[in-house]
Amino acid sequence: MRKRLMVPILGVICAALPGWAQTALTWEQVKARFETANPTLRAGQLSISESKAQETTAYLKPNPTMTMSVDQFEPFSGNPYRPIASLLPFVTMDYLHERQHKRELRLDSAQRGTAIAESQQLDLERTMLFTLRNAFVQTLQAKQLLLQAQANLDYYSKELAIFRGRFQSGAIARVDLDRMTLQRVQYESDYQGALTNARTAKITLRMMLNEQTPVDKFDVAGPFEFKDQVLGLEEFHTVAEVARPDLKAAVQAIEKSRTDHKLAVANGSTDPTFGVNFARNPPIPLYMGFSVNIPLRIHDRNQGEKARTEIDIAHAERQKDAAAAQVFSDVDSAYFTLTGSANLLKPYLGADGYLATATRVRDTMSFSYLRGAASLVDYLDAQRDYRATEVAYINLVAAYLTAAGQLNLAVGREVVQ
């Protein structure tokens, strides 16, 4: 029985569910579809494109300005045939020169903003993959419970057929047969409940993939088993420090704050405006001139922004410390949850484990009752204990796989399969 529970769940074994698909999706296939089709992830990817567009805006050069004017137009002069004889046309072109590398700093700030957006997108994907993994595990769990319920119902139906034969031969009383017949209701109820739960789990998973496939034609497959192969806690800490995108985003926020402070200091500097003009002034047919416009910084109007950005650096550093503490806390909590689930599962395995023991007790009590060496109550208790043990094991495996997903979430990448 243990081997039957621990083999990978394949789509072909789900004939118990009407209309189940012939080809089931593996976890890698589910994850690939999720990454390309989930609307929330796709919306997050657009925010990265928006941030990259801001990089273009940040690095734009100021446009030159051109001013054209005409003076000494004489419409009411004594000579109405020469109103433009004394015109003075004047053309000026100005260009603002940005000093202190303002454009470069704006671009650097925008690029760091894009890097933060990319890290935040990875963090969104990290958290949503955990939700997807939970839905995937719940679907496998529901399928396994369905298979177990079907197997229990088939086994009990065969037992009941034997007891009917014994009743007809006078070996057991009518009341014993009736009690056993009524017990079959529990097995039927377990099967119908498992069938509903399997469909519900598939509906949840299908929604996350943005799939339109009918529920009875949508299926997944994967290993539903316990593997006690967990690294040491310190190794998970080391991996998490490198892999967690929210911690990386916190570090990038510090770098962006420092760039923004440099930009605030640069914005406090004056930018000259250079100009060149062309005009005519009879009898001079054409002349040109140059000008420089330099704002006088009698008052520094950027002090507040300099102070704000400097405070923002300290704020980002504190946020980074908080993120690092949260990372270690998440890893520790997930690690001990996983090891706790593993410790609960170990007694179920082996020749003397709970699974093997429950199977032996069920078979022994069935054999004894058929030969009059055990009571009906003992037989029904053994059947109930076997069913409860099997269900408990399946639920513990699901809890272990969920805890493994929680640890992967805490570390930032898949370290436990």
Secondary structure, DSSP 8 states (H G I E B T S, - for coil): -HHHHHS-B-GGG-TTSTT--SS-B-HHHHHHHHHHH-HHHHHHHHHHHHHHHHHHHHT-----EEEEEEE---TTSS-TT-TTTT-EEEEEEEEE---TTHHHHHHHHHHHHHHHHHHHHHHHHHHHHHHHHHHHHHHHHHHHHHHHHHHHHHHHHHHHHHHHHHHHTTSS-HHHHHHHHHHHHHHHHHHHHHHHHHHHHHHHHHHHTT--S-GGG--B-B----------HHHHHHHHHHH-HHHHHHHHHHHHHHHHHHHHHHHTS---EEEEEEEEETTEEEEEEEEEE----SS-TTHHHHHHHHHHHHHHHHHHHHHHHHHHHHHHHHHHHHHHHHHHHGGGSSTTSHHHHHHHHHHHHHHHHHTTSS-HHHHHHHHHHHHHHHHHHHHHHHHHHHHHHHHHHHHTS----
